[in-house]
Amino acid sequence: MSVRVRNTSAAEAPPPPPVRADGTPYTYEVIDGWWRFYGDEPAELIAELIPGYSGTLADRERYALAAAARLQAGLAAEGRFDDCTDTEQAVLLADRARPPHVGHWSAAVPLVLVTTRCPAPRPIGEIVWIDPTDDLSLLSSLGQAGLVRVSAA
């Protein structure tokens, strides 16, 4: 069972991590904006991120696609979008449900893709991958992408 704790502002010290009934710490801590989640299994932490999570690839993939779109928009807004060619900009702004047809990506803004939507051969280069294959891969890839912070509690 996971535990949800309201996060503090950056100006305050973080809340103390909760512990299990036996006094031992949880295996994982996930920080997602205003919330910190603690748990022992990736599935219970993914359930905190995805309301109504049923444990299916379809649920994880929907979440990954939405996360990819948010991250791509943020990277484009914060990055050097104007340094990209018209073709690169079109790829960056395209619907993530359909993978772009690129072999190598070297634009000024990284490309964010979902692994399960990109059949082999996958593009290489400046790409941020979100992998919804299973709970652990989704949690890990969200952490690597900087969308959440995942650490051992």
Secondary structure by P-SEA (a helix, b strand, c coil): cbbbbbbbcccccccccccccccccccbbbbccccccccccaaaaaaaacccccccaaaaaaaaaaaaaaaaaaaaaacccccccaaaaaaaacccccccccccccccbbbbbbcccccccccccbbbbbbcccaaaaaaaaaaaccbbbccc
